[in-house]
Amino acid sequence: MEKVTHSAHVHFSFGSYHDYDDFHAVPMQACLLLLGRPWEFDLDVAHHGRSNKYSFMNNGNNIVLLPLTPAEIVKYEKKRHANALDKS
């Protein structure tokens, strides 16, 4: 198990849903942001295992987070790589 190297208060958004939370930073290559059990508990989030969706209520709106498709991941990674090249 990796050790926590840093902590940060991070603002994040998914479409119209905006939130912030405290995150621990650990070395990993799996994802950019990993929302965990404290976030799920605080918002009463339901994880739907087969579809891998997360749903919860926020300000009277039902929010559903969906996983990216493989094509969406490729598109995102290409855009991220192009942005990194533009900044260098």
N, C-alpha and C positions, 0 to 999 in steps of 0.2 A: 504494500500500500504506500502510495506517495505521501509525502509530508506537505502540509500547507506552507506555501512560501510567502504569500501576501493575502491581505483581505482588502476588499474595496466595496464602496457603496455605489451600485451601478443602476443607471436608468435604462430601461429597455422598453421596446414596444413591439406589438404584433398587430399590424393593421391599425385599427382605431383604439386598441387597448394599450394603455401606457401604465407602467408601474416602475417601482424601484425596489431593490433589496440589497442586503449585504451578502457578498459572495467571498468564498475562499478560493485563492488561486493555487492550483497544483499543476505540475507539468503533465500535459496530456495532448493527444492529437485527435481525440474522438469528436469533439464538438467545440463550438464557440461559446455557448452558454448552456449550462446544465442547471435546470430548475429542479430543486429537490423537495424532499418531504416537508420541510418547514413551510415552503411556499404553497405546496398542495394543501397542507393542513389549514393554513391561515385563510385561504380562499375557498375552502371546501371543494377542491377540484376533484372531478371524477375522471379516472383514467379508464378508457375503453380499450381493453387489451387486444382484441382481434384487429380492430381498425387503427390502433395506436393513436387515437384521438384523446385530447384532454378537453373537458368542458367545465365551465363555471359561470356563475352570474357575476356581473360587474355593473354597478349603477343601473340595475334593472334590465340589463342586456345580457342575453345568453352568448357567451364567447366560446368558440370551438377552435382549438388549435389543431391543425392537421400536419402530418409529416410531409416533407417535400418528396416529390416523385424523383426518380433517378434523373430524368431529363431536367427538372428544375434545379437539382444539385449541380449538374454539369454547367448549366447556364449561369448559376450563381458563382461557381468557382471561376469560370472564364471572366466574368465581370470583375470579381475580386482581384484576379491576377492582372487584368488590364489596368485597374485602378492603382495597384501597387507599382506597376511599371510607369504610370503617369507621374507618380509621386517621386520616383527616383531620378 
